[in-house]
């Protein structure tokens, strides 16, 4: 792929919190330093609801019940280059809660995590963000993506997280690749 073919970040993303029987669907980390994360994608010219529907269809979720859960700007890093016209790096996120009762989603690295397992992942991420967990340990067993800790706590999918720990996780999520602990 040449530099001309590189798709720029549109700074608009949708996240899906897919819930079934008290468990949350997460995808495995695709590259260091990310952690396990809910399903997400750039809007790429679609509006937020169209993007959510397209992602549900891509995963074979059919027509699940989709409800808006949270919307905000996050200064998170992106694998795509940021347009030169952008004032800052990050994404405007719309996170949806999806209740799915159909068959298993279609995709590599997807797994249902119970609330306890999700809490354990979040606790690991907070430890990493505080500096109590080093790179080697994180690579061997990553937690949940630092970007998602705040949403998971806000939506009560994990237990409360202190303001200090939320700031530490947000700091990790906003660091450029290579700027990790």
Rosetta blueprint (number, residue, H / E / L):
1 X L
2 X L
3 X H
4 X H
5 X H
6 X L
7 X L
8 X L
9 X E
10 X L
11 X L
12 X E
13 X E
14 X E
15 X E
16 X E
17 X E
18 X E
19 X E
20 X E
21 X L
22 X L
23 X E
24 X E
25 X E
26 X E
27 X E
28 X L
29 X L
30 X L
31 X L
32 X L
33 X L
34 X L
35 X L
36 X E
37 X E
38 X L
39 X E
40 X E
41 X E
42 X E
43 X L
44 X L
45 X L
46 X L
47 X L
48 X H
49 X H
50 X H
51 X H
52 X H
53 X H
54 X H
55 X H
56 X H
57 X H
58 X H
59 X L
60 X L
61 X L
62 X L
63 X L
64 X L
65 X E
66 X E
67 X E
68 X E
69 X E
70 X E
71 X E
72 X E
73 X E
74 X E
75 X L
76 X L
77 X L
78 X L
79 X L
80 X L
81 X L
82 X E
83 X L
84 X L
85 X L
86 X L
87 X L
88 X L
89 X L
90 X L
91 X E
92 X E
93 X E
94 X E
95 X E
96 X E
97 X E
98 X E
99 X E
100 X L
101 X L
102 X L
103 X L
104 X L
105 X L
106 X L
107 X L
108 X L
109 X L
110 X E
111 X E
112 X E
113 X E
114 X L
115 X H
116 X H
117 X H
118 X H
119 X H
120 X H
121 X H
122 X H
123 X H
124 X H
125 X H
126 X H
127 X H
128 X H
129 X H
130 X H
131 X L
132 X L
133 X L
134 X L
135 X H
136 X H
137 X H
138 X H
139 X H
140 X H
141 X L
142 X L
143 X L
144 X E
145 X L
146 X H
147 X H
148 X H
149 X H
150 X H
151 X H
152 X H
153 X H
154 X H
155 X L
156 X L
157 X L
158 X L
159 X L
160 X L
161 X L
162 X L
163 X H
164 X H
165 X H
166 X H
167 X H
168 X H
169 X H
170 X H
171 X H
172 X H
173 X H
174 X H
175 X L
176 X L
177 X L
178 X L
179 X L
180 X L
181 X L
